[in-house]
Amino acid sequence: VPDHPSPYWGAGNANYEPPLAGMQFPNNRIVAQNMTFRIPASPARATPSDTPLGPIGVATNGVALFNQYAAGRVPLGSEILSFDRYNGHPTPQNQYHYHFEPLWLTKNGKAIFIGVLLDGFPVYGPQDDGGSTPANLDSCNGHIAATSDYPAGIYHYHTTSAAPYISGCFYGAPGTVSQG
């Protein structure tokens, strides 16, 4: 579950906040999920592969990261209007997740490490360590460069304001995620 306020907590919860003006607010709520992520500890490049619907990675606060599609693999459209102020919302099964930059995590820096995808490669906010927006991202939404966590350089993804937002594909061989 997220560690920040959201209208999806429901009235009466300590983390509840009213929906934003203009927000389309479905009846979904935040409910604790039990997921097991099996992610390579030493990620390696592989033939890029599509990201599936559902969790494609996990944020540093334990919230699932999803790809750029809504149900049926259609591009996000009006579903964006259901995002709370931190760019998250729950599925009809009440699994809270982010499709976009998780603003709760990047509020203290746009170059911050925000999570890891199932292929083991890290995900950062929309900027490089120097404060610039990377211009050389590949089709998976990543590149090889130094980060504060990997000063020698590593392939990593960046969130962007346009699709695919987090990742358009896996750069490495993905691990698995199961719910139960």
TIRO-2110 file (N, C-alpha, C; in Angstrom, 1 decimal):
// TIRO-2110
0.9, -1.2, 0.0, N, 1, A
0.0, 0.0, 0.0, CA, 1, A
0.9, 1.2, 0.0, C, 1, A
0.4, 2.3, -0.5, N, 2, A
1.2, 3.5, -0.5, CA, 2, A
1.4, 4.1, 0.9, C, 2, A
2.5, 4.9, 1.0, N, 3, A
2.8, 5.5, 2.3, CA, 3, A
2.5, 7.0, 2.2, C, 3, A
1.4, 7.3, 1.5, N, 4, A
1.0, 8.7, 1.3, CA, 4, A
-0.5, 8.9, 1.3, C, 4, A
-1.0, 10.1, 1.4, N, 5, A
-2.4, 10.4, 1.4, CA, 5, A
-3.0, 10.0, 0.0, C, 5, A
-4.3, 9.7, 0.0, N, 6, A
-5.0, 9.5, -1.3, CA, 6, A
-6.5, 9.4, -0.9, C, 6, A
-7.3, 9.8, -1.9, N, 7, A
-8.8, 9.7, -1.7, CA, 7, A
-9.2, 8.2, -1.6, C, 7, A
-8.3, 7.3, -2.2, N, 8, A
-8.6, 5.9, -2.3, CA, 8, A
-8.5, 5.2, -1.0, C, 8, A
-8.0, 5.8, 0.0, N, 9, A
-8.0, 5.2, 1.4, CA, 9, A
-9.4, 5.1, 1.9, C, 9, A
-10.3, 6.0, 1.5, N, 10, A
-11.6, 6.0, 2.0, CA, 10, A
-11.7, 6.9, 3.3, C, 10, A
-12.9, 7.6, 3.4, N, 11, A
-13.1, 8.4, 4.5, CA, 11, A
-13.0, 7.6, 5.8, C, 11, A
-12.4, 8.2, 6.8, N, 12, A
-12.2, 7.6, 8.1, CA, 12, A
-10.8, 7.1, 8.2, C, 12, A
-10.0, 6.8, 7.1, N, 13, A
-8.6, 6.4, 7.2, CA, 13, A
-7.8, 7.6, 7.5, C, 13, A
-6.7, 7.5, 8.3, N, 14, A
-5.8, 8.6, 8.6, CA, 14, A
-5.1, 9.2, 7.4, C, 14, A
-5.0, 8.4, 6.3, N, 15, A
-4.3, 8.9, 5.1, CA, 15, A
-5.3, 9.4, 4.0, C, 15, A
-6.6, 9.4, 4.4, N, 16, A
-7.6, 9.9, 3.4, CA, 16, A
-7.5, 11.4, 3.2, C, 16, A
-7.6, 11.7, 1.9, N, 17, A
-7.7, 13.1, 1.6, CA, 17, A
-8.8, 13.2, 0.5, C, 17, A
-9.6, 14.3, 0.4, N, 18, A
-10.6, 14.4, -0.6, CA, 18, A
-10.1, 14.4, -2.0, C, 18, A
-10.9, 13.9, -2.9, N, 19, A
-10.5, 13.8, -4.3, CA, 19, A
-10.2, 15.2, -4.9, C, 19, A
-9.2, 15.3, -5.8, N, 20, A
-8.9, 16.6, -6.5, CA, 20, A
-10.1, 17.1, -7.3, C, 20, A
-10.2, 18.4, -7.5, N, 21, A
-11.2, 18.9, -8.3, CA, 21, A
-11.1, 18.3, -9.7, C, 21, A
-12.2, 17.8, -10.3, N, 22, A
-12.2, 17.3, -11.6, CA, 22, A
-11.8, 15.8, -11.7, C, 22, A
-11.4, 15.3, -10.6, N, 23, A
-10.9, 13.9, -10.6, CA, 23, A
-12.1, 12.9, -10.7, C, 23, A
-12.0, 12.0, -11.6, N, 24, A
-13.0, 10.9, -11.8, CA, 24, A
-12.7, 9.9, -10.8, C, 24, A
-13.6, 9.7, -9.8, N, 25, A
-13.3, 8.9, -8.6, CA, 25, A
-14.1, 7.7, -8.6, C, 25, A
-13.6, 6.5, -9.1, N, 26, A
-14.4, 5.3, -9.0, CA, 26, A
-14.5, 4.7, -7.6, C, 26, A
-15.2, 3.7, -7.4, N, 27, A
-15.4, 3.1, -6.1, CA, 27, A
-14.3, 2.3, -5.6, C, 27, A
-13.2, 2.1, -6.4, N, 28, A
-12.1, 1.3, -5.9, CA, 28, A
-11.4, 1.9, -4.7, C, 28, A
-10.8, 1.1, -3.9, N, 29, A
-10.2, 1.5, -2.7, CA, 29, A
-8.8, 0.9, -2.6, C, 29, A
-8.0, 1.4, -1.7, N, 30, A
-6.6, 0.8, -1.5, CA, 30, A
-6.8, -0.3, -0.5, C, 30, A
-6.4, -1.5, -0.9, N, 31, A
-6.4, -2.7, 0.0, CA, 31, A
-5.0, -3.3, -0.1, C, 31, A
-4.5, -3.8, 1.1, N, 32, A
-3.2, -4.4, 1.1, CA, 32, A
-3.1, -5.6, 0.2, C, 32, A
-2.0, -5.7, -0.5, N, 33, A
-1.8, -6.8, -1.5, CA, 33, A
-0.6, -7.6, -1.0, C, 33, A
-0.6, -8.9, -1.3, N, 34, A
0.5, -9.7, -1.0, CA, 34, A
1.1, -10.2, -2.3, C, 34, A
2.3, -9.6, -2.7, N, 35, A
2.9, -10.0, -4.0, CA, 35, A
4.3, -10.4, -3.7, C, 35, A
4.8, -11.4, -4.5, N, 36, A
6.2, -11.8, -4.5, CA, 36, A
6.8, -11.5, -5.8, C, 36, A
7.9, -10.6, -5.7, N, 37, A
8.6, -10.3, -6.9, CA, 37, A
9.9, -11.1, -6.9, C, 37, A
10.2, -11.8, -8.0, N, 38, A
11.4, -12.5, -8.2, CA, 38, A
12.2, -11.7, -9.3, C, 38, A
13.2, -10.9, -8.9, N, 39, A
13.9, -10.0, -9.8, CA, 39, A
15.3, -10.4, -9.8, C, 39, A
16.0, -10.4, -11.0, N, 40, A
17.4, -10.8, -11.0, CA, 40, A
18.2, -9.8, -10.2, C, 40, A
19.1, -10.3, -9.4, N, 41, A
20.0, -9.5, -8.6, CA, 41, A
21.1, -8.9, -9.4, C, 41, A
21.5, -9.5, -10.5, N, 42, A
22.5, -9.0, -11.5, CA, 42, A
21.9, -9.0, -12.8, C, 42, A
21.2, -7.9, -13.1, N, 43, A
20.5, -7.8, -14.4, CA, 43, A
21.5, -7.8, -15.6, C, 43, A
21.0, -8.3, -16.7, N, 44, A
21.8, -8.4, -17.9, CA, 44, A
21.0, -8.1, -19.1, C, 44, A
21.6, -7.5, -20.1, N, 45, A
20.9, -7.2, -21.3, CA, 45, A
20.4, -8.5, -22.0, C, 45, A
19.2, -8.4, -22.5, N, 46, A
18.6, -9.5, -23.3, CA, 46, A
17.8, -8.9, -24.5, C, 46, A
17.2, -9.7, -25.3, N, 47, A
16.4, -9.1, -26.4, CA, 47, A
15.2, -8.4, -25.7, C, 47, A
15.0, -7.1, -26.0, N, 48, A
13.9, -6.4, -25.4, CA, 48, A
12.6, -7.1, -25.6, C, 48, A
11.8, -7.1, -24.6, N, 49, A
10.5, -7.8, -24.6, CA, 49, A
9.4, -6.9, -24.0, C, 49, A
8.2, -7.1, -24.5, N, 50, A
7.0, -6.3, -24.0, CA, 50, A
6.8, -6.4, -22.5, C, 50, A
6.3, -5.3, -21.9, N, 51, A
5.9, -5.4, -20.5, CA, 51, A
4.5, -5.9, -20.5, C, 51, A
4.1, -6.7, -19.5, N, 52, A
2.7, -7.2, -19.5, CA, 52, A
1.8, -6.2, -18.8, C, 52, A
0.5, -6.5, -18.9, N, 53, A
-0.4, -5.7, -18.0, CA, 53, A
-0.2, -6.2, -16.6, C, 53, A
-0.5, -5.3, -15.7, N, 54, A
-0.3, -5.6, -14.3, CA, 54, A
1.1, -5.2, -13.9, C, 54, A
1.6, -5.7, -12.7, N, 55, A
2.9, -5.2, -12.2, CA, 55, A
4.1, -5.5, -13.2, C, 55, A
4.9, -4.4, -13.5, N, 56, A
6.1, -4.6, -14.3, CA, 56, A
7.3, -4.3, -13.4, C, 56, A
7.1, -3.9, -12.2, N, 57, A
8.1, -3.6, -11.2, CA, 57, A
7.6, -3.1, -9.9, C, 57, A
8.4, -2.6, -9.1, N, 58, A
8.0, -2.2, -7.7, CA, 58, A
8.8, -0.9, -7.4, C, 58, A
8.0, 0.0, -6.8, N, 59, A
8.6, 1.3, -6.3, CA, 59, A
9.2, 1.1, -5.0, C, 59, A
10.1, 2.0, -4.6, N, 60, A
10.8, 1.9, -3.3, CA, 60, A
9.8, 1.9, -2.1, C, 60, A
8.6, 2.4, -2.3, N, 61, A
7.6, 2.4, -1.2, CA, 61, A
6.7, 1.1, -1.2, C, 61, A
7.1, 0.2, -2.1, N, 62, A
6.3, -1.1, -2.2, CA, 62, A
5.1, -1.1, -3.1, C, 62, A
4.9, 0.0, -3.7, N, 63, A
3.7, 0.1, -4.7, CA, 63, A
4.1, -0.5, -6.0, C, 63, A
3.2, -1.2, -6.7, N, 64, A
3.5, -1.8, -8.0, CA, 64, A
3.6, -0.7, -9.0, C, 64, A
4.5, -0.9, -10.0, N, 65, A
4.6, -0.1, -11.2, CA, 65, A
4.0, -0.8, -12.3, C, 65, A
3.1, -0.1, -13.1, N, 66, A
2.4, -0.7, -14.2, CA, 66, A
2.9, 0.0, -15.5, C, 66, A
2.6, -0.6, -16.7, N, 67, A
3.1, 0.0, -17.9, CA, 67, A
2.1, 1.1, -18.4, C, 67, A
2.2, 1.5, -19.7, N, 68, A
1.5, 2.6, -20.2, CA, 68, A
0.1, 2.3, -20.7, C, 68, A
-0.4, 1.1, -20.4, N, 69, A
-1.7, 0.7, -20.9, CA, 69, A
-2.7, 0.5, -19.9, C, 69, A
-4.0, 0.7, -20.3, N, 70, A
-5.1, 0.4, -19.4, CA, 70, A
-5.6, -1.1, -19.8, C, 70, A
-6.6, -1.6, -19.2, N, 71, A
-7.1, -2.9, -19.5, CA, 71, A
-7.3, -3.0, -21.0, C, 71, A
-7.1, -4.2, -21.5, N, 72, A
-7.2, -4.4, -23.0, CA, 72, A
-6.0, -3.9, -23.8, C, 72, A
-5.0, -3.5, -23.1, N, 73, A
-3.8, -3.0, -23.8, CA, 73, A
-4.1, -1.7, -24.7, C, 73, A
-5.0, -0.9, -24.2, N, 74, A
-5.3, 0.3, -24.9, CA, 74, A
-4.6, 1.4, -24.2, C, 74, A
-4.1, 2.4, -24.9, N, 75, A
-3.4, 3.5, -24.2, CA, 75, A
-4.2, 4.2, -23.2, C, 75, A
-3.5, 4.6, -22.1, N, 76, A
-4.2, 5.4, -21.1, CA, 76, A
-4.9, 6.6, -21.7, C, 76, A
-6.1, 6.7, -21.3, N, 77, A
-6.9, 7.9, -21.8, CA, 77, A
-7.6, 8.5, -20.6, C, 77, A
-8.9, 8.4, -20.6, N, 78, A
-9.7, 9.0, -19.5, CA, 78, A
-9.3, 8.4, -18.1, C, 78, A
-8.7, 7.2, -18.1, N, 79, A
-8.2, 6.6, -16.9, CA, 79, A
-7.3, 7.5, -16.1, C, 79, A
-6.6, 8.4, -16.8, N, 80, A
-5.6, 9.3, -16.2, CA, 80, A
-6.4, 10.3, -15.2, C, 80, A
-7.7, 10.5, -15.5, N, 81, A
-8.4, 11.4, -14.6, CA, 81, A
-8.8, 10.8, -13.3, C, 81, A
-8.5, 9.5, -13.2, N, 82, A
-8.7, 8.8, -11.9, CA, 82, A
-7.4, 8.8, -11.0, C, 82, A
-6.3, 9.3, -11.5, N, 83, A
-5.1, 9.4, -10.7, CA, 83, A
-5.2, 10.4, -9.6, C, 83, A
-4.7, 10.0, -8.4, N, 84, A
-4.6, 10.9, -7.3, CA, 84, A
-3.5, 11.9, -7.5, C, 84, A
-3.2, 12.8, -6.6, N, 85, A
-2.2, 13.8, -6.8, CA, 85, A
-0.8, 13.3, -6.8, C, 85, A
-0.6, 12.0, -6.5, N, 86, A
0.7, 11.4, -6.6, CA, 86, A
0.8, 10.5, -7.8, C, 86, A
-0.1, 10.5, -8.7, N, 87, A
-0.2, 9.8, -9.9, CA, 87, A
-0.4, 8.3, -9.7, C, 87, A
-1.2, 7.9, -8.7, N, 88, A
-1.6, 6.5, -8.5, CA, 88, A
-3.0, 6.3, -8.4, C, 88, A
-3.5, 5.1, -8.5, N, 89, A
-4.9, 4.7, -8.4, CA, 89, A
-4.9, 3.2, -8.3, C, 89, A
-6.1, 2.7, -7.7, N, 90, A
-6.2, 1.2, -7.6, CA, 90, A
-6.9, 0.6, -8.8, C, 90, A
-6.6, -0.6, -9.0, N, 91, A
-7.4, -1.4, -10.1, CA, 91, A
-8.8, -1.7, -9.5, C, 91, A
-9.6, -2.3, -10.4, N, 92, A
-10.9, -2.8, -9.8, CA, 92, A
-10.7, -3.9, -8.7, C, 92, A
-9.6, -4.5, -8.6, N, 93, A
-9.3, -5.4, -7.6, CA, 93, A
-8.6, -4.8, -6.4, C, 93, A
-8.6, -3.4, -6.4, N, 94, A
-8.1, -2.6, -5.3, CA, 94, A
-6.6, -2.6, -5.1, C, 94, A
-5.8, -2.9, -6.2, N, 95, A
-4.4, -2.9, -6.1, CA, 95, A
-3.9, -1.5, -6.6, C, 95, A
-3.4, -0.8, -5.6, N, 96, A
-2.9, 0.6, -5.9, CA, 96, A
-1.6, 0.5, -6.7, C, 96, A
-1.4, 1.3, -7.7, N, 97, A
-0.2, 1.3, -8.5, CA, 97, A
0.0, 2.6, -9.2, C, 97, A
1.2, 2.8, -9.8, N, 98, A
1.6, 3.9, -10.6, CA, 98, A
1.8, 3.5, -12.0, C, 98, A
1.3, 4.4, -13.0, N, 99, A
1.6, 4.2, -14.4, CA, 99, A
2.6, 5.3, -14.8, C, 99, A
2.7, 6.4, -14.0, N, 100, A
3.4, 7.6, -14.3, CA, 100, A
4.5, 7.8, -13.2, C, 100, A
5.2, 8.9, -13.3, N, 101, A
6.2, 9.3, -12.3, CA, 101, A
5.4, 9.4, -10.9, C, 101, A
5.9, 8.6, -9.9, N, 102, A
5.2, 8.7, -8.6, CA, 102, A
5.7, 9.9, -7.9, C, 102, A
4.8, 11.0, -7.9, N, 103, A
5.2, 12.3, -7.4, CA, 103, A
5.5, 12.3, -5.9, C, 103, A
5.0, 11.3, -5.2, N, 104, A
5.3, 11.2, -3.8, CA, 104, A
6.8, 10.9, -3.6, C, 104, A
7.3, 10.1, -4.5, N, 105, A
8.7, 9.6, -4.4, CA, 105, A
9.7, 10.7, -5.0, C, 105, A
9.3, 11.4, -6.0, N, 106, A
10.2, 12.4, -6.6, CA, 106, A
10.0, 13.8, -6.1, C, 106, A
9.3, 14.0, -5.0, N, 107, A
9.0, 15.3, -4.5, CA, 107, A
10.3, 16.0, -3.9, C, 107, A
11.3, 15.2, -3.6, N, 108, A
12.6, 15.7, -3.0, CA, 108, A
13.7, 15.6, -4.0, C, 108, A
13.4, 15.3, -5.3, N, 109, A
14.4, 15.3, -6.3, CA, 109, A
13.9, 14.5, -7.5, C, 109, A
14.1, 15.1, -8.7, N, 110, A
13.7, 14.4, -9.9, CA, 110, A
14.6, 13.4, -10.5, C, 110, A
15.8, 13.3, -9.9, N, 111, A
16.8, 12.3, -10.3, CA, 111, A
16.9, 11.1, -9.3, C, 111, A
15.9, 11.0, -8.5, N, 112, A
15.9, 10.0, -7.4, CA, 112, A
15.6, 8.6, -7.9, C, 112, A
16.2, 7.6, -7.3, N, 113, A
15.9, 6.2, -7.5, CA, 113, A
14.5, 5.9, -7.0, C, 113, A
13.6, 5.4, -7.9, N, 114, A
12.2, 5.2, -7.5, CA, 114, A
11.8, 3.8, -7.5, C, 114, A
12.6, 2.9, -8.0, N, 115, A
12.2, 1.5, -8.0, CA, 115, A
13.0, 0.6, -8.9, C, 115, A
12.5, -0.6, -9.2, N, 116, A
13.2, -1.5, -10.0, CA, 116, A
12.1, -2.3, -10.9, C, 116, A
12.5, -2.5, -12.1, N, 117, A
11.6, -3.3, -12.9, CA, 117, A
11.9, -4.8, -12.8, C, 117, A
11.0, -5.6, -13.3, N, 118, A
11.1, -7.1, -13.2, CA, 118, A
12.4, -7.6, -13.8, C, 118, A
13.1, -6.9, -14.7, N, 119, A
14.3, -7.3, -15.3, CA, 119, A
15.5, -7.0, -14.4, C, 119, A
15.3, -6.3, -13.3, N, 120, A
16.4, -6.0, -12.3, CA, 120, A
17.0, -4.6, -12.6, C, 120, A
16.7, -3.9, -13.6, N, 121, A
17.3, -2.6, -13.9, CA, 121, A
16.5, -1.5, -13.1, C, 121, A
17.2, -0.5, -12.6, N, 122, A
16.6, 0.5, -11.8, CA, 122, A
15.8, 1.5, -12.6, C, 122, A
14.9, 2.2, -11.9, N, 123, A
14.1, 3.2, -12.5, CA, 123, A
14.3, 4.5, -11.7, C, 123, A
14.5, 5.6, -12.4, N, 124, A
14.8, 6.9, -11.8, CA, 124, A
13.7, 7.9, -12.3, C, 124, A
13.6, 9.0, -11.6, N, 125, A
12.7, 10.0, -12.0, CA, 125, A
13.1, 10.6, -13.3, C, 125, A
12.5, 11.7, -13.7, N, 126, A
12.7, 12.2, -15.1, CA, 126, A
14.0, 12.9, -15.4, C, 126, A
14.9, 13.0, -14.4, N, 127, A
16.1, 13.7, -14.7, CA, 127, A
17.3, 12.9, -14.3, C, 127, A
18.5, 13.2, -15.0, N, 128, A
19.7, 12.6, -14.6, CA, 128, A
20.3, 13.3, -13.4, C, 128, A
21.4, 12.8, -12.8, N, 129, A
22.0, 13.4, -11.6, CA, 129, A
22.3, 14.9, -11.8, C, 129, A
22.7, 15.3, -13.0, N, 130, A
23.0, 16.7, -13.2, CA, 130, A
21.9, 17.6, -13.3, C, 130, A
20.6, 17.1, -13.3, N, 131, A
19.4, 17.9, -13.3, CA, 131, A
18.9, 18.1, -14.7, C, 131, A
19.6, 17.4, -15.7, N, 132, A
19.1, 17.5, -17.1, CA, 132, A
18.1, 16.4, -17.4, C, 132, A
17.2, 16.6, -18.4, N, 133, A
16.3, 15.6, -18.8, CA, 133, A
17.0, 14.8, -19.9, C, 133, A
17.2, 13.5, -19.7, N, 134, A
17.9, 12.7, -20.7, CA, 134, A
17.2, 12.8, -22.1, C, 134, A
18.0, 13.0, -23.1, N, 135, A
17.5, 13.1, -24.5, CA, 135, A
17.8, 11.8, -25.3, C, 135, A
18.5, 10.9, -24.7, N, 136, A
19.0, 9.7, -25.5, CA, 136, A
18.3, 8.4, -25.0, C, 136, A
17.0, 8.5, -24.6, N, 137, A
16.4, 7.3, -24.1, CA, 137, A
16.0, 6.4, -25.3, C, 137, A
16.1, 5.1, -25.1, N, 138, A
15.8, 4.1, -26.1, CA, 138, A
14.3, 3.8, -26.1, C, 138, A
13.9, 2.8, -26.9, N, 139, A
12.4, 2.5, -26.9, CA, 139, A
11.9, 1.9, -25.6, C, 139, A
12.8, 1.4, -24.8, N, 140, A
12.4, 0.9, -23.5, CA, 140, A
12.3, 2.0, -22.4, C, 140, A
12.7, 3.2, -22.8, N, 141, A
12.7, 4.4, -21.9, CA, 141, A
13.9, 4.4, -21.0, C, 141, A
15.0, 3.9, -21.5, N, 142, A
16.2, 3.9, -20.7, CA, 142, A
17.5, 4.2, -21.4, C, 142, A
18.6, 4.2, -20.7, N, 143, A
19.9, 4.4, -21.3, CA, 143, A
21.0, 4.0, -20.3, C, 143, A
22.2, 3.9, -20.8, N, 144, A
23.3, 3.6, -19.9, CA, 144, A
24.0, 4.9, -19.5, C, 144, A
24.1, 5.2, -18.2, N, 145, A
24.8, 6.4, -17.7, CA, 145, A
25.1, 6.2, -16.2, C, 145, A
25.9, 7.0, -15.7, N, 146, A
26.2, 7.0, -14.3, CA, 146, A
25.0, 7.6, -13.5, C, 146, A
24.8, 7.0, -12.3, N, 147, A
23.8, 7.6, -11.4, CA, 147, A
24.5, 7.7, -10.0, C, 147, A
23.8, 8.3, -9.1, N, 148, A
24.4, 8.4, -7.8, CA, 148, A
24.6, 7.1, -7.1, C, 148, A
23.7, 6.1, -7.5, N, 149, A
23.8, 4.7, -6.9, CA, 149, A
24.8, 3.9, -7.7, C, 149, A
25.0, 4.2, -9.0, N, 150, A
25.9, 3.4, -9.8, CA, 150, A
26.9, 4.4, -10.5, C, 150, A
27.9, 4.9, -9.8, N, 151, A
28.8, 5.9, -10.4, CA, 151, A
29.6, 5.4, -11.6, C, 151, A
29.7, 4.1, -11.8, N, 152, A
30.4, 3.5, -12.9, CA, 152, A
29.5, 3.4, -14.1, C, 152, A
28.2, 3.6, -13.9, N, 153, A
27.2, 3.6, -15.0, CA, 153, A
26.5, 2.3, -15.0, C, 153, A
25.2, 2.3, -15.4, N, 154, A
24.3, 1.1, -15.5, CA, 154, A
23.2, 1.5, -16.4, C, 154, A
22.6, 0.5, -17.1, N, 155, A
21.4, 0.8, -17.8, CA, 155, A
20.3, 1.0, -16.8, C, 155, A
19.5, 2.1, -17.0, N, 156, A
18.4, 2.4, -16.1, CA, 156, A
17.3, 3.1, -16.9, C, 156, A
16.1, 3.0, -16.4, N, 157, A
14.9, 3.6, -17.0, CA, 157, A
14.7, 5.0, -16.3, C, 157, A
14.0, 5.9, -17.0, N, 158, A
13.6, 7.2, -16.5, CA, 158, A
12.1, 7.3, -16.7, C, 158, A
11.4, 7.9, -15.8, N, 159, A
10.0, 8.3, -16.0, CA, 159, A
10.0, 9.5, -17.0, C, 159, A
9.0, 9.5, -17.8, N, 160, A
8.8, 10.6, -18.7, CA, 160, A
7.3, 11.1, -18.7, C, 160, A
7.1, 12.3, -19.3, N, 161, A
5.8, 12.8, -19.3, CA, 161, A
4.9, 12.3, -20.4, C, 161, A
5.5, 11.6, -21.3, N, 162, A
4.8, 11.0, -22.5, CA, 162, A
5.0, 9.5, -22.5, C, 162, A
4.1, 8.8, -23.1, N, 163, A
4.2, 7.3, -23.2, CA, 163, A
5.5, 6.9, -23.7, C, 163, A
6.1, 6.0, -23.1, N, 164, A
5.6, 4.9, -22.2, CA, 164, A
5.7, 5.3, -20.7, C, 164, A
6.0, 6.5, -20.4, N, 165, A
5.9, 7.0, -19.0, CA, 165, A
6.9, 6.3, -18.1, C, 165, A
7.0, 5.0, -17.9, N, 166, A
8.0, 4.3, -17.1, CA, 166, A
8.8, 3.4, -18.0, C, 166, A
8.2, 2.5, -18.7, N, 167, A
9.0, 1.7, -19.6, CA, 167, A
8.2, 1.1, -20.7, C, 167, A
8.7, 1.1, -21.9, N, 168, A
8.0, 0.6, -23.1, CA, 168, A
8.3, -0.9, -23.3, C, 168, A
9.3, -1.4, -22.7, N, 169, A
9.7, -2.8, -22.8, CA, 169, A
10.8, -3.1, -21.7, C, 169, A
11.0, -4.4, -21.5, N, 170, A
12.1, -4.8, -20.6, CA, 170, A
13.4, -4.8, -21.4, C, 170, A
14.5, -4.2, -20.9, N, 171, A
15.8, -4.2, -21.5, CA, 171, A
16.5, -5.5, -21.3, C, 171, A
16.2, -6.1, -20.1, N, 172, A
16.7, -7.4, -19.7, CA, 172, A
15.7, -8.5, -19.6, C, 172, A
16.1, -9.7, -19.3, N, 173, A
15.2, -10.8, -19.1, CA, 173, A
14.4, -10.6, -17.8, C, 173, A
13.0, -10.5, -17.9, N, 174, A
12.3, -10.2, -16.7, CA, 174, A
12.1, -11.4, -15.8, C, 174, A
12.1, -11.1, -14.5, N, 175, A
11.7, -12.1, -13.5, CA, 175, A
10.2, -12.2, -13.5, C, 175, A
9.7, -12.6, -12.3, N, 176, A
8.2, -12.9, -12.2, CA, 176, A
7.7, -12.1, -11.0, C, 176, A
6.3, -12.0, -11.1, N, 177, A
5.6, -11.5, -9.9, CA, 177, A
4.4, -12.4, -9.8, C, 177, A
4.1, -12.7, -8.5, N, 178, A
2.9, -13.5, -8.3, CA, 178, A
2.2, -12.9, -7.1, C, 178, A
0.9, -13.1, -7.1, N, 179, A
0.0, -12.6, -6.1, CA, 179, A
-0.6, -13.7, -5.3, C, 179, A
-0.6, -13.5, -4.0, N, 180, A
-1.2, -14.6, -3.2, CA, 180, A
-1.2, -14.4, -1.8, C, 180, A
END
